């Protein structure tokens, strides 16, 4: 059994699928299909790069505002990914989990999520969390309503702190993603669109992260004597 406590939690905002496709004269949905292949690349590369947990921002609560055809395509892709990848995830030691609301998702999709979570529940090599119909503000409110009253109980309800947040396609904002969990996260923004992100790009982001000094509000010994 692998211990993920010493491994990194990397959160990824998978931005740029639609723009990447439109720049090539393709429908936005083509970008989402290409983005699904990037998810496979990232999941395969992550454990060997020292990552123990990945949280992917797949569909925000605000994404319901998108054209219905695009939303339908996204949910079909989610379902296809789980059907095609569930057994591979289990064999590779990847625990799959969906965070976010489920009451607005179609019943068959919720059932598929639950089946995939159960099928991979014993896996420990990598924890893959996918945010669907997700809003960090909503998650915090729900945790408080459920009885969380201090930092420890909120963190237990919301999930592990993020070490590194990566956002693709040049945007530089959190967009209501893991606000509590990113309190001391390092950020890495790249111009690379999500469909083009490679394992090498992920390694570059991690090398950048590991070159930084994380102080969590304290000072280094050298600073303390100045």
C-alpha positions as CSV (number, residue, x, y, z in Angstrom):
1,X,0.0,0.0,0.0
2,X,1.4,3.4,-0.9
3,X,1.3,6.3,1.6
4,X,0.0,9.4,-0.1
5,X,0.6,11.6,2.9
6,X,4.1,12.6,1.7
7,X,3.0,13.0,-2.0
8,X,1.7,16.1,-3.6
9,X,-1.9,17.2,-4.1
10,X,-2.1,18.9,-7.5
11,X,-5.3,20.6,-8.7
12,X,-5.8,21.4,-12.3
13,X,-8.2,23.8,-14.0
14,X,-8.6,22.3,-17.4
15,X,-9.0,25.5,-19.4
16,X,-9.0,26.2,-23.1
17,X,-10.7,23.2,-24.7
18,X,-13.3,25.2,-26.6
19,X,-10.9,28.0,-27.7
20,X,-8.3,25.4,-28.8
21,X,-10.9,23.7,-31.1
22,X,-12.3,27.0,-32.4
23,X,-8.9,28.2,-33.4
24,X,-8.7,25.1,-35.7
25,X,-12.1,25.7,-37.2
26,X,-13.6,22.8,-35.2
27,X,-16.7,22.8,-32.9
28,X,-16.0,23.4,-29.2
29,X,-17.0,19.9,-28.4
30,X,-14.0,18.6,-30.4
31,X,-11.8,20.4,-27.8
32,X,-13.5,18.6,-24.9
33,X,-13.0,15.2,-26.6
34,X,-9.3,16.0,-27.1
35,X,-9.2,17.2,-23.4
36,X,-10.3,13.8,-22.3
37,X,-7.2,12.3,-23.8
38,X,-5.1,14.8,-21.8
39,X,-6.8,13.5,-18.6
40,X,-5.5,10.0,-19.4
41,X,-1.9,11.4,-20.0
42,X,-1.9,13.3,-16.8
43,X,-3.3,10.4,-14.7
44,X,-0.7,8.0,-16.2
45,X,2.2,10.3,-15.5
46,X,1.2,11.6,-12.0
47,X,2.4,8.8,-9.7
48,X,5.9,8.7,-11.1
49,X,6.1,12.5,-10.6
50,X,5.4,12.3,-6.9
51,X,1.7,13.2,-7.1
52,X,-0.6,11.3,-4.7
53,X,-3.8,13.3,-5.3
54,X,-5.2,15.0,-8.4
55,X,-8.3,17.2,-8.4
56,X,-9.6,18.1,-11.9
57,X,-12.1,21.0,-12.4
58,X,-14.3,19.3,-15.0
59,X,-17.6,21.1,-14.7
60,X,-18.4,24.1,-12.5
61,X,-21.8,25.1,-11.2
62,X,-21.6,28.1,-13.5
63,X,-21.0,25.8,-16.6
64,X,-24.8,25.1,-16.7
65,X,-25.0,28.5,-18.5
66,X,-23.2,27.0,-21.5
67,X,-25.2,25.9,-24.6
68,X,-27.2,22.8,-23.8
69,X,-25.5,20.8,-26.6
70,X,-22.1,21.5,-25.2
71,X,-23.3,20.5,-21.7
72,X,-24.8,17.3,-23.0
73,X,-21.5,16.5,-24.8
74,X,-19.5,17.0,-21.6
75,X,-21.7,14.7,-19.6
76,X,-21.5,12.0,-22.3
77,X,-17.7,12.3,-22.1
78,X,-17.8,11.9,-18.4
79,X,-19.9,8.8,-18.7
80,X,-17.7,7.4,-21.5
81,X,-14.5,8.0,-19.5
82,X,-15.9,6.1,-16.5
83,X,-17.1,3.2,-18.6
84,X,-13.8,2.9,-20.5
85,X,-11.4,3.7,-17.7
86,X,-12.9,2.2,-14.6
87,X,-11.1,-1.2,-14.8
88,X,-7.9,0.4,-16.0
89,X,-8.0,2.8,-13.0
90,X,-8.4,-0.1,-10.6
91,X,-5.6,-2.1,-12.2
92,X,-3.3,1.0,-12.0
93,X,-4.2,1.6,-8.4
94,X,-6.2,4.8,-9.0
95,X,-9.0,5.7,-6.7
96,X,-11.7,7.6,-8.5
97,X,-14.0,10.1,-6.7
98,X,-16.4,12.8,-7.8
99,X,-16.8,16.0,-5.7
100,X,-19.6,18.5,-6.2
101,X,-23.4,18.3,-6.3
102,X,-25.1,15.2,-7.6
103,X,-28.8,16.2,-7.2
104,X,-28.8,18.1,-10.5
105,X,-27.1,15.2,-12.4
106,X,-29.1,12.6,-14.4
107,X,-29.8,9.4,-12.4
108,X,-27.9,7.1,-14.7
109,X,-24.8,9.3,-14.5
110,X,-25.0,9.3,-10.7
111,X,-25.3,5.5,-10.7
112,X,-22.2,5.3,-12.9
113,X,-20.2,7.6,-10.6
114,X,-21.1,5.5,-7.6
115,X,-20.2,2.3,-9.4
116,X,-16.8,3.6,-10.5
117,X,-16.1,5.0,-7.0
118,X,-17.0,1.6,-5.5
119,X,-14.9,-0.3,-8.1
120,X,-11.8,1.7,-7.3
121,X,-12.3,2.4,-3.6
122,X,-9.4,0.2,-2.4
123,X,-6.8,1.8,-4.7
124,X,-4.0,3.8,-3.1
125,X,-1.4,4.6,-5.7
126,X,-3.3,7.8,-6.8
127,X,-6.4,9.5,-5.7
128,X,-8.2,11.1,-8.7
129,X,-10.9,13.6,-7.7
130,X,-13.1,15.1,-10.4
131,X,-15.1,18.2,-9.7
132,X,-18.5,18.0,-11.4
133,X,-21.3,20.6,-10.8
134,X,-18.8,22.1,-8.4
135,X,-18.7,25.4,-6.6
136,X,-16.2,25.9,-3.8
137,X,-18.4,28.5,-2.1
138,X,-21.3,26.1,-2.2
139,X,-19.1,23.3,-0.8
140,X,-18.0,25.5,2.1
141,X,-21.6,26.5,2.9
142,X,-22.8,22.9,2.8
143,X,-19.9,21.9,5.1
144,X,-20.9,24.6,7.6
145,X,-24.6,23.6,7.4
146,X,-23.6,20.0,8.1
147,X,-21.9,21.1,11.3
148,X,-18.3,22.1,10.5
149,X,-17.4,24.9,12.9
150,X,-13.6,25.1,12.9
151,X,-10.6,24.8,10.6
152,X,-10.1,21.1,11.4
153,X,-13.7,20.1,10.7
154,X,-13.9,22.2,7.6
155,X,-10.8,20.7,6.2
156,X,-12.1,17.2,7.0
157,X,-15.3,18.0,5.1
158,X,-13.8,19.7,2.1
159,X,-10.7,17.6,1.4
160,X,-6.9,17.8,1.5
161,X,-5.0,21.0,1.1
162,X,-3.7,21.7,-2.4
163,X,0.1,22.0,-2.8
164,X,0.1,23.1,-6.5
165,X,-2.7,24.5,-8.6
166,X,-2.1,24.5,-12.4
167,X,-4.4,26.4,-14.8
168,X,-3.9,26.1,-18.5
169,X,-4.6,28.4,-21.5
170,X,-3.3,31.6,-20.0
171,X,-6.1,32.5,-17.5
172,X,-5.1,33.5,-14.0
173,X,-7.9,33.1,-11.6
174,X,-9.4,30.4,-9.3
175,X,-13.0,30.5,-10.7
176,X,-14.6,29.3,-7.5
177,X,-12.4,26.2,-7.3
178,X,-11.0,24.8,-4.0
179,X,-10.9,28.2,-2.3
180,X,-10.4,26.8,1.2
181,X,-8.0,24.1,0.1
182,X,-5.8,26.5,-1.9
183,X,-5.1,28.8,1.1
184,X,-1.4,28.1,0.9
185,X,-1.2,26.5,-2.6
186,X,1.4,27.5,-5.1
187,X,0.0,28.6,-8.5
188,X,1.4,27.8,-11.9
189,X,-0.2,29.4,-15.0
190,X,0.6,28.2,-18.5
191,X,-0.3,29.4,-21.9
192,X,-0.6,25.8,-23.1
193,X,-4.3,24.9,-23.8
194,X,-5.5,21.8,-21.9
195,X,-5.8,19.5,-25.0
196,X,-2.0,20.1,-25.7
197,X,-0.8,19.6,-22.1
198,X,1.8,16.9,-22.0
199,X,3.6,14.9,-19.2
200,X,6.6,17.2,-19.9
201,X,4.5,20.3,-19.2
202,X,3.4,18.7,-16.0
203,X,7.0,18.0,-15.0
204,X,7.9,21.6,-15.8
205,X,5.2,22.8,-13.5
206,X,6.3,20.5,-10.7
207,X,10.0,21.5,-11.2
208,X,8.9,25.1,-10.8
209,X,6.9,24.3,-7.7
210,X,9.8,22.4,-6.1
211,X,12.1,25.4,-6.8
212,X,10.0,27.6,-4.6
213,X,10.3,28.1,-0.8
214,X,7.0,27.5,1.0
215,X,7.0,29.3,4.3
216,X,3.3,29.2,5.3
217,X,3.6,32.6,6.9
218,X,6.9,31.9,8.7
219,X,10.4,33.1,7.9
220,X,13.4,31.2,6.8
221,X,16.3,31.0,9.3
222,X,18.3,33.4,7.1
223,X,15.5,35.9,7.2
224,X,15.2,35.6,10.9
225,X,18.7,36.9,11.6
226,X,18.4,39.9,9.3
